[in-house]
Amino acid sequence: MTSGVQQDITLQGVTKSFGAPGRQIEAVAPTDLVLQGGSMTALVGPSGCGKSTLLRLISGLEVPTRGQIRIGTETPDQLRRRAGLAVAFQDAALLPWRTVTGNVALGRSLAHRPRDRAAVAELIRLVGLSGFERHRPAELSGGMRQRAAIARALAGLPELLLLDEPFGAVDELTRDRLNTELPPLWEARGATAVLVTHSVTEAVRLSDRIIVLTPRPARVAADIAVTLARTRTAEVLASDAFRAICAQVSQALRLHQASEGIPAQ
Ligand SMILES: Nc1ncnc2c1ncn2[C@@H]1O[C@H](COP(=O)(O)OP(=O)(O)OP(=O)(O)O)[C@@H](O)[C@H]1O
């Protein structure tokens, strides 16, 4: 973090509708939320309920129809313009003409961080892309592109890290390793993080708090604190407490399942 201060994310009466007047789709119903600075919050909910929209609103890539969002005293747009936030979305969005190293290094330069080849190489190693440094996105699998995007997002040392299904295209074993090795990177620097995921286990594993959303329009259906030790060791993951929270989240999802929704895991 640049400021050393962990800023809360505050949503006040935030709504989002898409489409022309009279034919509007309401994606986010009026929402009030405070996400504590330095915490990791997971957003889960049925497919199409509005999770990504909520994340994009927090990122400043979408503007609320009504209400306001602040990160500390700043708007998302202000934070984004001074490169205080980073996003890693499902569809990676890497620059196709840049190598893996070039894309990750870009994450640093866009955030006005000094060049640091060792830091870039270490991030590439951590996301398991050593040996692919000189490859371009088209030469990588979908999962590898996602991992490069995560490395790029982390490279700028963001205060706010927004992750939309970052491990969606990653195989189970790699996902497991990333779920272990990446959280210390943002925790160590006290970044605030918001994660959208379809995996209940991943949500409980990574976050301090889980917001379960209703089918569209998204509203808060359940707000569940993950009362586990911050370091999610193998023992924590195998504990009854971990399973109990997973069951609580799954139950909240089932209660609010849309007909086209995902099965609770
Ligand atoms: N730019 C847009 N224009 C019009 N409609 C949109 C736009 N973005 C999202 N929507 C609609 O808003 C609703 C919520 O979409 P969103 O992508 O936020 O859901 P989600 O919960 O992230 O879905 P999934 O879990 O399937 O990724 C959907 O009905 C979607 O079609």
The ligand as an SDF file (V2000), in Angstrom:
LIG
                    3D

 31 33  0  0  0  0  0  0  0  0999 V2000
  -23.1380   -4.2020  -19.9410 N   0  0  0  0  0  0  0  0  0  0  0  0
  -24.3010   -4.8290  -19.7620 C   0  0  0  0  0  0  0  0  0  0  0  0
  -25.3810   -4.5330  -20.5130 N   0  0  0  0  0  0  0  0  0  0  0  0
  -26.5700   -5.1310  -20.3270 C   0  0  0  0  0  0  0  0  0  0  0  0
  -26.7850   -6.0770  -19.3900 N   0  0  0  0  0  0  0  0  0  0  0  0
  -25.7360   -6.4230  -18.6120 C   0  0  0  0  0  0  0  0  0  0  0  0
  -24.4540   -5.8210  -18.7560 C   0  0  0  0  0  0  0  0  0  0  0  0
  -23.6220   -6.3650  -17.8100 N   0  0  0  0  0  0  0  0  0  0  0  0
  -24.3530   -7.2760  -17.1360 C   0  0  0  0  0  0  0  0  0  0  0  0
  -25.6330   -7.3000  -17.6000 N   0  0  0  0  0  0  0  0  0  0  0  0
  -26.7260   -8.1270  -17.0940 C   0  0  0  0  0  0  0  0  0  0  0  0
  -26.7620   -7.9690  -15.7040 O   0  0  0  0  0  0  0  0  0  0  0  0
  -27.0450   -9.2100  -15.0630 C   0  0  0  0  0  0  0  0  0  0  0  0
  -25.9440   -9.5440  -14.0780 C   0  0  0  0  0  0  0  0  0  0  0  0
  -24.7550   -9.8720  -14.7940 O   0  0  0  0  0  0  0  0  0  0  0  0
  -23.3820  -10.2120  -14.0450 P   0  0  0  0  0  0  0  0  0  0  0  0
  -22.3670  -10.4840  -15.0930 O   0  0  0  0  0  0  0  0  0  0  0  0
  -23.0920   -9.1600  -13.0520 O   0  0  0  0  0  0  0  0  0  0  0  0
  -23.7650  -11.5550  -13.2700 O   0  0  0  0  0  0  0  0  0  0  0  0
  -22.8290  -12.5970  -12.5100 P   0  0  0  0  0  0  0  0  0  0  0  0
  -23.5130  -12.9290  -11.2430 O   0  0  0  0  0  0  0  0  0  0  0  0
  -21.4390  -12.1030  -12.4420 O   0  0  0  0  0  0  0  0  0  0  0  0
  -22.9070  -13.8410  -13.5200 O   0  0  0  0  0  0  0  0  0  0  0  0
  -21.9650  -15.1350  -13.7060 P   0  0  0  0  0  0  0  0  0  0  0  0
  -21.8830  -15.7800  -12.3620 O   0  0  0  0  0  0  0  0  0  0  0  0
  -22.7100  -15.9750  -14.6820 O   0  0  0  0  0  0  0  0  0  0  0  0
  -20.6300  -14.6460  -14.2040 O   0  0  0  0  0  0  0  0  0  0  0  0
  -27.2000  -10.2470  -16.1830 C   0  0  0  0  0  0  0  0  0  0  0  0
  -28.5820  -10.3740  -16.4560 O   0  0  0  0  0  0  0  0  0  0  0  0
  -26.4740   -9.6020  -17.3430 C   0  0  0  0  0  0  0  0  0  0  0  0
  -27.0150  -10.0370  -18.5590 O   0  0  0  0  0  0  0  0  0  0  0  0
  1  2  1  0
  2  3  1  0
  2  7  2  0
  3  4  2  0
  4  5  1  0
  5  6  2  0
  6  7  1  0
  6 10  1  0
  7  8  1  0
  8  9  2  0
  9 10  1  0
 10 11  1  0
 11 12  1  0
 11 30  1  0
 12 13  1  0
 13 14  1  0
 13 28  1  0
 14 15  1  0
 15 16  1  0
 16 17  2  0
 16 18  1  0
 16 19  1  0
 19 20  1  0
 20 21  2  0
 20 22  1  0
 20 23  1  0
 23 24  1  0
 24 25  2  0
 24 26  1  0
 24 27  1  0
 28 29  1  0
 28 30  1  0
 30 31  1  0
M  END
$$$$
